Amino acid sequence: MIKRLGKSLINHFQEKEEKMVDKDTEKVREEARALLENFAKKLEKVDLGKEKEEKDMKESGFREEGEGKEANEDFKKRFLDNAPNVKGGKIVAEKKSW
């Protein structure tokens, strides 16, 4: 009888736990959906200014190069320090490995 009671209690708590997990899962899904919808609405308001660039690229296939600016040496140093492979002040990258 004690074994049966123990099994009954275990089953009872497992069922309660499953219901709680289902409720928590649904709550998380609803929160995630609301966050994504809010983010999407904010993204719609962002002006990326790509229209002119896209138009230029459609005509020639290339974007127009602008005037170069003087390099920020501190940025360049930090950028190259973060690169896994550097040779001669340039990043060495794999070519067509995918």
C-alpha positions in Angstrom: 0.0 0.0 0.0 2.8 2.4 0.8 4.4 1.7 -2.6 1.1 2.4 -4.3 0.7 5.7 -2.4 4.3 6.7 -3.2 3.7 6.0 -6.9 0.5 7.9 -6.8 2.1 10.9 -5.2 5.0 10.8 -7.7 2.5 10.6 -10.6 0.5 13.5 -9.1 3.6 15.7 -8.8 4.8 14.8 -12.3 1.5 15.7 -13.8 1.5 19.1 -11.9 5.1 19.7 -13.0 4.2 19.0 -16.7 1.3 21.4 -16.5 3.6 24.1 -15.0 6.2 23.5 -17.7 3.5 23.8 -20.4 2.3 27.1 -18.8 5.8 28.4 -18.5 6.6 27.4 -22.1 3.5 29.1 -23.4 4.3 32.2 -21.4 7.8 32.3 -22.8 6.5 31.9 -26.4 4.1 34.7 -25.9 6.8 37.0 -24.5 9.1 36.1 -27.4 6.4 36.7 -29.9 5.7 40.2 -28.4 9.4 41.1 -28.4 9.8 40.0 -32.0 6.7 42.0 -33.1 7.9 45.1 -31.2 11.4 44.7 -32.8 9.9 44.3 -36.3 7.9 47.5 -35.9 11.0 49.4 -34.8 12.9 48.1 -37.8 10.3 49.3 -40.2 11.0 52.8 -39.0 14.8 52.6 -39.6 16.0 54.4 -42.8 19.0 52.5 -44.0 19.6 54.8 -47.0 20.2 51.8 -49.3 17.9 52.9 -52.1 20.4 55.0 -53.9 23.2 52.5 -53.5 20.9 49.6 -54.7 19.9 51.7 -57.7 23.6 52.4 -58.6 24.5 48.8 -58.1 21.6 47.6 -60.4 22.9 49.7 -63.3 26.6 48.8 -63.2 26.8 45.9 -60.8 29.2 47.8 -58.7 28.8 50.5 -56.1 30.6 53.8 -56.7 33.7 54.3 -54.6 34.0 57.4 -52.6 37.0 59.4 -51.6 39.2 57.6 -49.1 39.7 59.0 -45.6 42.8 58.9 -43.6 43.0 55.7 -41.6 42.6 55.7 -37.8 45.8 53.9 -36.8 44.5 52.9 -33.4 41.4 51.3 -35.0 43.6 49.5 -37.5 45.9 48.2 -34.8 43.0 46.9 -32.7 41.3 45.4 -35.8 44.5 43.5 -36.8 45.1 42.4 -33.2 41.7 40.7 -33.2 42.3 38.9 -36.6 43.4 35.3 -36.3 45.9 35.5 -39.2 47.8 38.7 -40.2 50.6 39.1 -42.8 52.1 42.4 -43.9 49.5 44.5 -42.1 46.6 42.7 -43.9 44.2 40.0 -42.8 44.9 36.5 -44.3 41.6 34.7 -45.0 40.6 31.4 -46.5 39.5 31.5 -50.1 36.6 29.4 -51.3 36.8 26.8 -48.5 33.0 26.5 -48.3 
